[in-house]
Structure formats: structure tokens, C-alpha cells
Amino acid sequence: MAFLSRFYNSKNGDRTYNAADWADYFASFISNGVFAEPANGCKVVAVSGSTNNIKVRPGKLWINGYYSTNTTDYSLSIPLVAEKNMSRYDRVVARLDLTKRTTSLAVLRGTAATVAEIPQLTRNDTIYELGLAIISVRSGTTEITQADITDTRMIESDCGIVKGVIDQIKTDELFAQYQAAFEKWFSSLQTELDENALTHLYTMIQSLYNSIQALNNQLIDDVTKKQYHLGVSDGRLYYEEGAVAVEGGFTALSSDKNYIHNQTATSAKWVVQHNLGKYCSVTVVDSGGNIIVGNVEYVDINRLIISFSTAISGKAYCN
């Protein structure tokens, strides 16, 4: 153990420092991630007219005290899936390698499977990776499009935005503040709501209905032995005869669309391709039947990512 004080002028060579000393110094007050400017810095995008090429836009990176910059579009190749009825997830990463003394952009290739898992980032004493994007490589696809690319630069646990001593707020914490402000606003709504507020209210009621379905609160008539379940129509709860849910979606209670994502492999990050064409409400139930709260990031109107503090399996009910 030692108490270190630095940095001081050298006299006759009695003070020497190396790159690791300076990196440790900078890392103490500058966080890892991509620089906020430009907004698309180091963003992963599809290449128009190409089958499996992608590119990383110009931008700056900071990893454990080491600075890097990508000055031009950086091209990478994503191998397509040859296996039938299988898919794969790849990651595009910025990799600090202290052994090679360099930072590079690379593709972290996943394993093709019927239920594919997202490859984990490597973070140890010599290699530290930041996740810039997740690429969904579906079986039978002939090209990588922008819809197949999930931007993970803003996810704190994957990458995040570079922050310094002036502003040390985490993006996850900022999102939580936004969420708390929204909930406070919603709870203060008056009796007469405008059309927009009614839409939010109906979405929350449907989310509650999803939770009821997820908990399998089914009703069985003791006399007829017919099975019933709770439903929602025009903001009112009722129960009706019929099955609760199937893997492809819910029994229709209204014209709204629903989807169930079945996560059989344990993971701390679920990528849900629901294709509902909207920013849907989400209820997560783990394999033990418990409702779990995760951080939901809407990639677009057809895909979202749910992040958890630990790896779990279960189902996500999207409405």
C-alpha cells in the first residue's frame, strides 16, 4: 500500500510518470462514454445499398482516462446468419486494450441460436469495452437496415455520455427524474381531461390489465366450470368467458394490439421486437410470477430494450 501525491516537477530524474498515471488522474473526474457533441457522435448506422456493412459516425470517446477520436465514418462488416430458423445479436464496441496500447472500434459477435443472447461486454484489468449499439441479425435476412440497429450510447451501463467535474449527473438518474415529474403531473390531473390525457389514462388502465393477465387472475364458475377473465373496454373493468393470453398476443378486448415477449434465456437486457407500431406500455413478469420493474428504452415504435439490475428470464407484456 502507498500514499501517492502527484504531479510535481522532476529534479535529477526523481519524479517520473507514465501514461497510466495520467489516465488514472483524468479518470478520477471525467467519466467514460461518448462526447455529447455532436449528437450523433460515434452513432452506428446502416450503409444504404449495402448488404451487411455498417459504419460508426465521427465522434470522440473517453475510456478509463484514455481519449480517442473517430475522425471519419468507420466501416465495419456484420456477417449474416446462415443457420436456418436462428438469429444472432452482435455488439459494436469501442475497446480499450492496455496490452496493445490502443483503443479500437470492433464487432463483438454473438452466437446464432433459436433464442439468441446479447454478447456481454469485456471489462477487466487490460480490456474495457463501451457498447455503442446492438445489431439484430435475423435468420434469412439479406441486409442490415437501420431498424436492425439499437443505439446503446445513452445507456449508462453500456456506454453513457462523458461528464466532468461540473456536472456529474447520471443519465439513468436523469430519466428517473423525468419519470417522477411525469407521474406527479399525471396524479394532479383534474376531473375533466383533454383527449391527450385521456389517451395516457387509457394506456395506464391497459397496463393494469396486462398485470392482471400476467398474474393469471382467472375466474372459474364453480357450477358451469367455464373459465372467465377480467377485461377492459372504454376504461371499464369487466369479466368475460375465454382464455387470457397466448404466445402470439392477447384475446382481443378492443381494437388495440398487444404482444407477449417470452424471454427464456436469463439476461439483464431484453431486446423486444413487438412490431405494434406504437410506444406501448410494458409489464414485466419474471419466471417466478413476480412483477419486475426495469428501465424501458424505446428504440422506435416497433422495438424497445428493457434493462435490469440483474439477469432474469420471464415475459414482457406489451400493450
C-alpha positions as CSV (number, residue, x, y, z in Angstrom):
1,M,0.0,0.0,0.0
2,A,1.2,3.5,-0.7
3,F,0.1,7.1,-0.5
4,L,0.7,8.8,-3.8
5,S,0.9,12.5,-4.4
6,R,1.3,13.9,-8.0
7,F,2.3,15.7,-10.2
8,Y,5.5,17.5,-9.4
9,N,8.5,18.7,-11.4
10,S,11.3,16.3,-11.6
11,K,14.8,17.1,-10.2
12,N,17.6,15.0,-11.5
13,G,15.0,12.3,-12.5
14,D,13.4,11.8,-9.1
15,R,9.9,12.2,-10.4
16,T,8.8,10.1,-13.4
17,Y,5.3,9.4,-14.6
18,N,3.8,7.2,-17.4
19,A,0.5,7.2,-19.4
20,A,-1.3,5.0,-16.8
21,D,-0.6,7.7,-14.1
22,W,-2.2,10.4,-16.3
23,A,-5.1,8.1,-17.3
24,D,-5.8,7.4,-13.6
25,Y,-5.7,11.1,-12.9
26,F,-8.2,12.0,-15.7
27,A,-10.5,9.1,-14.9
28,S,-10.9,10.4,-11.3
29,F,-13.0,13.4,-12.6
30,I,-14.0,12.6,-16.2
31,S,-16.5,9.7,-16.8
32,N,-16.5,7.1,-19.5
33,G,-18.6,7.4,-22.6
34,V,-19.1,9.4,-25.9
35,F,-18.9,13.1,-26.0
36,A,-22.4,14.8,-26.2
37,E,-21.4,16.9,-29.2
38,P,-22.1,16.2,-31.9
39,A,-25.4,14.4,-31.0
40,N,-24.7,11.6,-33.5
41,G,-21.0,11.2,-32.4
42,C,-20.0,7.6,-32.7
43,K,-23.5,6.5,-33.7
44,V,-23.8,3.2,-35.5
45,V,-25.7,3.5,-38.8
46,A,-26.6,1.2,-41.7
47,V,-25.0,1.7,-45.0
48,S,-27.5,2.4,-47.8
49,G,-27.2,-0.1,-50.7
50,S,-25.0,-2.5,-48.7
51,T,-25.9,-6.0,-47.6
52,N,-24.1,-6.3,-44.3
53,N,-21.9,-3.2,-43.9
54,I,-22.4,-0.6,-41.2
55,K,-20.4,2.5,-40.2
56,V,-19.6,4.4,-37.0
57,R,-20.1,8.1,-37.3
58,P,-17.3,10.5,-36.4
59,G,-17.1,11.4,-32.7
60,K,-15.0,11.4,-29.5
61,L,-14.6,8.7,-26.8
62,W,-13.3,8.6,-23.2
63,I,-12.5,5.2,-21.6
64,N,-10.9,5.0,-18.2
65,G,-8.9,8.2,-18.6
66,Y,-7.8,7.5,-22.2
67,Y,-9.1,9.8,-25.0
68,S,-9.9,8.6,-28.5
69,T,-11.4,10.3,-31.6
70,N,-13.0,8.8,-34.7
71,T,-12.4,11.4,-37.4
72,T,-14.3,9.9,-40.3
73,D,-17.0,7.3,-40.9
74,Y,-15.5,4.0,-39.8
75,S,-16.7,0.9,-41.7
76,L,-17.4,-2.5,-40.1
77,S,-18.9,-5.7,-41.5
78,I,-21.7,-7.8,-39.9
79,P,-21.8,-11.5,-41.1
80,L,-25.3,-12.6,-41.9
81,V,-26.9,-15.7,-40.3
82,A,-26.5,-18.8,-42.4
83,E,-28.3,-21.2,-40.0
84,K,-32.0,-21.8,-40.7
85,N,-34.5,-20.6,-38.1
86,M,-31.8,-19.0,-36.0
87,S,-30.9,-15.4,-35.2
88,R,-27.9,-13.6,-33.6
89,Y,-27.1,-10.4,-31.7
90,D,-23.8,-8.6,-32.3
91,R,-22.5,-5.6,-30.4
92,V,-20.5,-2.7,-31.9
93,V,-18.0,-1.7,-29.2
94,A,-15.2,0.8,-28.6
95,R,-12.4,-1.4,-27.0
96,L,-9.6,-0.1,-24.8
97,D,-6.7,-2.6,-24.8
98,L,-3.9,-1.7,-22.5
99,T,-1.8,-4.6,-23.7
100,K,-1.9,-3.4,-27.3
101,R,-1.9,0.2,-26.1
102,T,-4.7,1.3,-28.3
103,T,-8.5,2.0,-28.5
104,S,-10.3,0.4,-31.4
105,L,-13.8,0.0,-32.9
106,A,-14.9,-3.6,-33.3
107,V,-17.8,-6.0,-33.7
108,L,-18.4,-8.3,-30.7
109,R,-20.1,-11.3,-32.5
110,G,-22.8,-13.2,-30.7
111,T,-23.9,-16.9,-31.1
112,A,-26.6,-17.9,-33.5
113,A,-29.5,-19.6,-31.7
114,T,-33.3,-20.0,-31.7
115,V,-33.3,-17.7,-28.7
116,A,-30.2,-15.6,-29.2
117,E,-28.4,-13.7,-26.3
118,I,-26.7,-10.4,-26.5
119,P,-22.9,-10.8,-26.0
120,Q,-21.5,-9.4,-22.8
121,L,-19.0,-6.5,-22.7
122,T,-15.5,-7.4,-21.6
123,R,-14.3,-5.3,-18.7
124,N,-11.1,-6.3,-16.8
125,D,-7.7,-5.0,-15.9
126,T,-6.4,-4.9,-19.5
127,I,-9.6,-4.6,-21.7
128,Y,-12.5,-2.3,-21.2
129,E,-15.4,-2.1,-23.8
130,L,-18.1,0.5,-24.3
131,G,-21.2,-0.7,-26.1
132,L,-22.2,1.6,-28.9
133,A,-25.0,-0.4,-30.5
134,I,-26.7,-3.8,-30.6
135,I,-27.3,-5.4,-34.1
136,S,-30.1,-7.8,-34.6
137,V,-29.1,-10.3,-37.3
138,R,-32.3,-12.3,-38.2
139,S,-32.3,-15.6,-40.0
140,G,-32.9,-15.2,-43.7
141,T,-32.3,-11.5,-43.7
142,T,-30.3,-10.3,-46.8
143,E,-29.2,-6.9,-45.4
144,I,-28.6,-4.9,-42.2
145,T,-31.0,-2.0,-42.1
146,Q,-31.3,0.9,-39.5
147,A,-34.3,-1.0,-38.0
148,D,-31.9,-3.8,-37.0
149,I,-29.6,-1.4,-35.1
150,T,-30.3,-0.4,-31.5
151,D,-28.4,2.6,-30.3
152,T,-27.0,2.0,-26.8
153,R,-24.8,5.1,-26.4
154,M,-27.2,6.7,-24.0
155,I,-27.5,3.6,-21.7
156,E,-25.3,4.3,-18.7
157,S,-24.3,0.7,-18.1
158,D,-23.3,0.2,-21.7
159,C,-21.7,3.5,-22.6
160,G,-23.2,6.8,-21.4
161,I,-22.2,10.4,-22.1
162,V,-18.9,11.9,-21.0
163,K,-19.4,14.1,-17.9
164,G,-16.8,16.1,-16.0
165,V,-16.4,17.7,-12.6
166,I,-19.0,20.4,-13.3
167,D,-21.9,18.1,-14.0
168,Q,-21.8,14.6,-12.5
169,I,-25.4,13.6,-13.2
170,K,-26.1,10.0,-14.5
171,T,-28.4,9.6,-17.5
172,D,-30.3,6.8,-15.6
173,E,-30.9,9.2,-12.7
174,L,-32.0,12.0,-15.1
175,F,-34.5,9.6,-16.7
176,A,-35.8,8.7,-13.2
177,Q,-36.3,12.4,-12.5
178,Y,-38.2,12.8,-15.8
179,Q,-40.4,9.8,-14.9
180,A,-41.1,11.2,-11.4
181,A,-42.1,14.5,-12.8
182,F,-44.4,12.8,-15.3
183,E,-46.1,10.8,-12.5
184,K,-46.5,13.9,-10.4
185,W,-48.1,15.6,-13.4
186,F,-50.4,12.7,-14.1
187,S,-51.6,12.4,-10.5
188,S,-52.6,16.1,-10.5
189,L,-54.9,15.8,-13.5
190,Q,-58.4,17.3,-12.8
191,T,-61.7,15.6,-13.5
192,E,-62.1,16.9,-17.0
193,L,-59.3,15.7,-19.1
194,D,-58.4,16.6,-22.7
195,E,-58.1,14.0,-25.4
196,N,-54.3,13.6,-25.0
197,A,-54.6,13.0,-21.2
198,L,-57.4,10.5,-21.8
199,T,-55.1,8.6,-24.1
200,H,-52.5,8.4,-21.4
201,L,-55.1,7.3,-18.8
202,Y,-56.4,4.6,-21.1
203,T,-52.8,3.3,-21.7
204,M,-52.3,3.0,-17.9
205,I,-55.6,1.2,-17.5
206,Q,-54.5,-1.2,-20.2
207,S,-51.1,-1.6,-18.5
208,L,-53.0,-2.6,-15.3
209,Y,-55.0,-5.1,-17.3
210,N,-51.7,-6.6,-18.6
211,S,-50.6,-7.0,-15.0
212,I,-53.9,-8.8,-14.2
213,Q,-53.3,-11.1,-17.1
214,A,-49.7,-11.7,-16.2
215,L,-50.7,-12.8,-12.7
216,N,-53.2,-15.2,-14.1
217,N,-56.1,-13.8,-12.2
218,Q,-58.6,-16.1,-13.9
219,L,-62.1,-16.8,-12.7
220,I,-63.8,-20.2,-12.9
221,D,-67.5,-20.7,-12.4
222,D,-68.0,-23.4,-9.8
223,V,-71.2,-24.6,-11.4
224,T,-70.6,-24.4,-15.1
225,K,-66.8,-24.8,-14.8
226,K,-66.5,-22.2,-17.5
227,Q,-63.4,-20.0,-17.4
228,Y,-63.6,-16.2,-17.3
229,H,-61.1,-13.4,-17.2
230,L,-61.0,-9.7,-16.4
231,G,-61.1,-7.3,-19.3
232,V,-61.1,-3.6,-20.1
233,S,-63.3,-1.8,-22.5
234,D,-63.7,2.0,-22.8
235,G,-61.9,2.4,-19.4
236,R,-64.2,0.0,-17.6
237,L,-63.3,-3.3,-16.0
238,Y,-65.5,-6.4,-16.6
239,Y,-65.0,-10.1,-16.9
240,E,-65.9,-12.4,-19.8
241,E,-65.6,-16.0,-20.9
242,G,-62.4,-17.1,-22.7
243,A,-58.7,-17.7,-22.4
244,V,-56.4,-15.0,-21.0
245,A,-53.4,-14.9,-23.3
246,V,-51.5,-16.9,-26.0
247,E,-47.9,-16.5,-27.1
248,G,-48.9,-14.5,-30.2
249,G,-50.9,-11.9,-28.2
250,F,-53.9,-11.3,-26.1
251,T,-57.5,-12.3,-26.6
252,A,-58.9,-9.1,-28.2
253,L,-60.9,-6.9,-25.8
254,S,-60.8,-3.9,-28.1
255,S,-59.2,-2.8,-31.4
256,D,-55.9,-2.3,-29.7
257,K,-52.9,-4.6,-30.5
258,N,-50.9,-6.5,-27.9
259,Y,-47.8,-8.7,-27.8
260,I,-46.1,-11.0,-25.3
261,H,-42.3,-11.3,-25.4
262,N,-41.1,-14.6,-24.0
263,Q,-37.5,-14.3,-22.6
264,T,-36.4,-17.9,-21.9
265,A,-32.7,-17.2,-21.5
266,T,-31.7,-15.2,-18.4
267,S,-30.3,-11.7,-19.4
268,A,-30.0,-8.3,-17.8
269,K,-31.0,-6.7,-21.1
270,W,-34.1,-7.8,-23.1
271,V,-34.5,-6.7,-26.7
272,V,-38.2,-6.8,-27.6
273,Q,-39.3,-6.6,-31.2
274,H,-43.1,-6.2,-30.7
275,N,-43.9,-4.6,-34.1
276,L,-47.0,-2.9,-32.7
277,G,-46.3,0.4,-34.4
278,K,-46.6,2.5,-31.2
279,Y,-44.8,3.3,-28.0
280,C,-46.5,0.6,-25.9
281,S,-46.9,0.2,-22.2
282,V,-44.8,-2.7,-20.7
283,T,-45.4,-5.0,-17.8
284,V,-42.6,-7.5,-17.0
285,V,-43.1,-10.7,-15.0
286,D,-40.2,-12.9,-14.1
287,S,-40.2,-16.7,-14.3
288,G,-41.4,-16.9,-10.7
289,G,-44.5,-14.9,-11.5
290,N,-43.3,-11.7,-9.8
291,I,-43.8,-8.3,-11.5
292,I,-40.4,-6.7,-12.1
293,V,-39.7,-3.1,-12.8
294,G,-37.0,-2.5,-15.4
295,N,-35.7,0.6,-17.3
296,V,-37.6,0.7,-20.6
297,E,-35.9,2.4,-23.6
298,Y,-38.0,2.9,-26.7
299,V,-35.7,2.4,-29.7
300,D,-38.6,3.2,-32.1
301,I,-42.3,2.4,-32.4
302,N,-41.6,-1.3,-33.1
303,R,-38.8,-2.1,-30.7
304,L,-37.7,-1.5,-27.1
305,I,-35.0,-2.5,-24.7
306,I,-35.6,-3.4,-21.0
307,S,-32.6,-3.2,-18.7
308,F,-32.5,-4.8,-15.2
309,S,-30.0,-4.7,-12.4
310,T,-29.5,-8.5,-12.7
311,A,-30.0,-11.2,-15.3
312,I,-33.6,-12.7,-15.3
313,S,-36.0,-14.6,-17.5
314,G,-39.7,-14.2,-17.9
315,K,-42.2,-12.4,-20.1
316,A,-42.8,-8.8,-21.1
317,Y,-46.5,-7.9,-21.8
318,C,-46.6,-5.1,-24.4
319,N,-49.9,-3.2,-25.0
